[in-house]
Each structure stands twice: as structure tokens, then as C-alpha cells.
Amino acid sequence: MAGGNVEIRNFLGEKRVRKVKLPEGVEYVRTASVKDQIELAGNDIVAVSLTAAKIQQATNVRHKDLRKFLDGIYVSEKGPIPDED
């Protein structure tokens, strides 16, 4: 992450850096326990889901057999953040 942008580097070995702008109120955290996992959090569910969709669309694989190239960024879990009581 660099100043309100999420940068995706070395996707499928490409040198191109993909950047997705984070809207105001959306926070981005890299998970320490799981490699290559990120978490998006925020109060506005529309802004958080829109950011997740933009990140997923930025890594869309084109001109390759999609059955073989399964690389990409996928949404694995959705829901509210659990309370820490």
C-alpha cells in the first residue's frame, strides 16, 4: 500500500504495477498469519465492496485458458467484523 493506493506487483510475472485507489473510509491490512492475504475494512459497506470488486477486476486474466490459469485475487469471506468483548 502506498498513500491510499493498493499496488499489485508481479502478477503472473508481469512487470506492470496495478494500482487501485482506496476511497475515503476504507482501510487495508495485510494479514500477518496468512501469506498473500489482505483485509478491507470500513463503515461504508458500499465503499468496501466497491474496492474489493476493483481489486478483483484489476487482476482479471485475459487471453489465457481460465481453467488452467487460476491466479488472481478472490473474495474469500464477507461479513461484519466480530466484536472484541
trRosetta pair geometry for C-beta under 8 A, 3 or more apart (Angstrom, degrees):
i j d omega theta_ij theta_ji phi_ij phi_ji
1 4 8.0 95 -179 -14 97 8
1 5 6.8 161 -157 81 61 48
1 6 5.8 -32 -102 -103 78 56
1 7 7.0 175 -96 13 23 83
1 22 7.9 13 -144 -24 112 138
1 28 5.2 154 -89 90 141 134
1 30 7.9 -149 -11 -32 108 102
2 5 5.4 -22 67 62 77 100
2 7 5.7 28 8 -20 110 125
4 21 6.5 12 138 -155 93 74
4 22 5.1 -134 -170 50 62 99
5 19 4.8 -10 -178 -165 128 104
5 20 6.7 145 -162 70 71 39
5 21 5.6 -40 -103 -100 79 52
5 22 6.6 -154 -89 -2 24 86
6 19 7.1 149 74 -155 49 51
6 20 4.6 -14 55 59 101 96
6 22 6.4 97 -25 -53 91 98
6 28 5.8 -173 -84 -124 107 162
6 38 7.6 75 -139 -171 131 168
6 51 7.9 107 -3 -177 136 105
6 55 6.1 -18 89 -102 150 114
7 17 5.6 -14 -164 -178 104 110
7 18 7.1 143 -159 77 49 51
7 19 5.5 -18 -101 -99 70 76
8 11 5.4 25 146 -43 108 125
8 17 7.1 152 70 -165 50 57
8 18 4.2 -14 56 62 105 106
8 19 7.7 -160 19 -71 74 31
8 20 7.5 43 -13 -5 106 103
8 55 7.4 135 -50 -155 130 85
8 58 6.2 144 22 117 144 126
8 59 6.2 -111 166 -70 165 108
8 73 7.3 -97 -113 -38 141 137
9 17 5.4 -16 -96 -115 79 86
9 18 8.0 -159 -66 28 36 71
10 13 6.5 2 -165 -105 72 27
10 14 7.2 164 -139 56 26 54
11 14 5.8 -18 70 37 70 106
11 16 7.9 -52 47 75 98 86
11 18 6.6 -1 8 3 141 125
11 59 5.7 -130 -151 -125 150 99
11 71 7.1 153 -169 144 79 125
12 61 7.2 125 -63 -112 145 98
12 69 7.5 22 -109 -160 121 126
12 71 5.8 153 -74 87 86 152
18 58 4.5 133 172 167 136 120
18 59 6.9 -174 59 -69 169 72
20 51 6.9 118 146 -159 123 75
20 54 4.9 141 -148 123 123 111
20 55 5.1 -112 14 -83 171 70
20 58 5.5 -116 -62 -32 113 152
22 26 4.9 -143 -172 80 96 111
22 28 6.1 -110 -93 -27 144 119
22 51 6.1 33 -127 -126 65 136
23 26 5.3 73 62 3 75 120
23 44 8.0 -70 104 75 127 135
23 47 4.6 -117 78 -156 136 113
23 50 7.1 33 -5 82 138 122
23 51 6.4 -130 14 -65 94 110
24 47 7.7 -72 68 -153 51 155
25 42 4.8 93 140 -159 80 122
25 43 6.0 -77 -175 40 117 89
25 44 5.3 56 118 13 144 113
25 47 5.7 68 80 86 112 161
26 40 6.0 -13 -173 -168 104 101
26 41 7.5 146 -159 76 56 36
26 42 4.3 -59 -102 -48 52 146
26 44 7.6 -74 -64 59 82 97
26 47 5.3 -140 -55 134 111 108
26 48 5.5 162 -117 -91 105 64
26 51 5.1 129 -171 -27 165 159
27 40 7.1 149 77 -158 51 49
27 41 4.8 -24 62 66 103 88
27 42 6.0 157 9 -68 75 80
28 38 6.2 -14 -167 -175 88 119
28 39 7.5 151 -156 79 42 51
28 40 6.0 -15 -100 -102 66 69
29 38 6.8 149 78 -162 44 67
29 39 4.7 -17 63 59 97 99
29 41 7.0 12 4 6 114 113
30 37 7.4 119 -162 81 60 54
30 38 5.6 -43 -101 -103 56 76
30 39 8.0 173 -94 17 11 77
31 34 4.9 10 107 46 130 88
31 37 4.2 -22 38 89 127 106
31 38 6.8 -157 -6 -97 85 21
31 39 6.0 89 -56 -21 97 105
34 37 4.1 23 97 9 113 140
37 76 7.9 -47 -135 23 108 143
40 48 5.2 150 132 -156 113 90
40 51 5.7 175 -148 94 151 125
40 52 5.7 -143 32 -67 153 94
41 48 7.0 -12 -150 -117 12 132
41 81 6.2 39 -132 -63 119 134
42 45 7.9 178 87 -75 89 31
42 47 5.8 -69 106 86 152 112
42 48 4.6 -176 45 -66 108 106
44 47 4.0 52 97 15 118 112
44 48 6.6 160 89 -13 63 85
45 48 5.7 -56 -143 40 35 110
45 49 6.0 28 161 -14 69 109
46 49 6.2 -59 -143 42 26 103
46 50 6.1 27 157 -20 63 111
47 50 5.7 -54 -142 37 28 113
47 51 6.4 30 156 -20 62 106
48 51 5.9 -55 -151 35 29 111
48 52 6.5 28 152 -17 63 106
49 52 5.5 -51 -146 37 36 112
49 53 6.3 37 154 -20 66 105
50 53 5.7 -54 -148 37 31 112
50 54 6.4 32 153 -20 64 105
51 54 5.7 -53 -146 35 32 111
51 55 6.5 31 155 -18 65 104
52 55 5.9 -54 -149 36 31 110
52 56 6.4 29 154 -17 64 108
52 75 5.7 59 170 -88 130 115
53 56 5.7 -56 -146 39 31 110
53 57 6.2 28 156 -17 66 109
54 57 5.8 -56 -142 40 30 109
54 58 6.3 38 155 -29 63 104
55 58 5.8 -51 -150 26 30 115
55 59 7.2 6 158 0 60 106
55 73 5.5 -74 139 107 97 150
56 59 6.5 -75 -158 45 31 95
56 60 7.6 63 143 -62 62 79
56 72 7.2 50 -153 165 71 108
56 73 5.3 -132 -102 90 57 93
56 74 6.8 73 -121 -104 111 34
56 75 6.7 -46 -68 -30 138 89
57 60 5.6 -9 -160 -35 47 114
58 73 7.7 11 64 32 88 131
59 71 7.6 -107 170 131 114 81
59 72 4.7 146 124 -145 114 69
59 73 4.7 102 37 9 148 96
60 72 7.3 39 -100 -126 28 122
61 64 5.3 -62 163 51 111 117
61 66 6.3 148 83 -104 120 78
61 69 5.1 -175 -173 114 160 125
61 71 6.6 109 -69 68 130 83
61 72 6.2 -97 -24 -69 102 110
64 68 7.2 -108 158 69 98 101
64 69 4.5 19 127 10 134 148
65 68 4.5 48 91 19 110 108
65 69 6.4 125 73 5 60 92
66 69 6.4 -66 -119 60 33 83
66 70 7.8 81 179 -86 59 55
75 78 6.5 20 168 -54 122 98
